[in-house]
């Protein structure tokens, strides 16, 4: 949840997480088939989307996915390439 941790710690965790995704893609490029790599990317994006949709601040009537969650998913997609 944004704001739950000090901004520098939150930013560092985000950088590390996205770096791990990039590392995983680089590793899979050398070991997996292109189809397997695409399936991995789809899995991660679908998981991110499900997590974003599962979180609701105030229940019904609110947008199903907040802008911060949408931005996080976009960052994940970018990191995956």
N, C-alpha and C positions, 0 to 999 in steps of 0.2 A: 504494500500500500504506500503510495507516494507520501512523503512527509513523516513516515514512521521512524526513519533513521536519519542521522545527520547527512546532509547533502553530499559531502565528500565520500562517505562510506557507501551511500546508495549509488553514486556515480561510478565508483570503483567496482562495485559488485556488477553493475550493468556492463562495464567494459570487459570485465573478466568473463562473464557469461557469454557475451557476443564473441569474444576471442576464442572461447572453447568451441563454440559452434563453427567458427571459421577453421579451427584446427581439425575438427571432426570431418568437415567437408574435404579439407586437403588430404587427410588420411584416406578417406573413402575414394577419392579420385584415383589414388594409386592402387587400391586393393579391390574395389567393387566395380561391377559393371555400371555403365551409364544408367541403366534401368534401376538398379539397386540404389544408386545415388539419388535419382529422382524420387524414388519411394521414400527414402530417408528424409529428404527435404519436405515432402508432402506430409509425412508423419509429424514432423516437428511443427510445421505451420498449422496443421489441423489440431494438434494438441494445444498450441498457443491460443488458437481461436476458441476452443472449448473452454479453456481456463478463463479467458476474457468474458465469454458469455455466461459462465457460471457465477461470476461475481456480480452482485447487485447491491448497491448502497442502500436504497430505500424500498426495494421491492417493485411492485407493479407500477406501470406508468412511466418509468424512467427508461431512457435509451438502453437497449440491451448491452451495448458495449460503449464504455466511456472513451473519450478522446485519448486519455493517457494509455488505456489498454490497446486502443487502435494503433497508437504510435509505437507501443512496445512490439506489437505484431509486425508492424512495418520494419522496425529495426531488425527483427529476427529474419524476416524475408531477405532484407538487404545483406545481412551477415551470411546467409546461406548461399547467396549468389544467384 
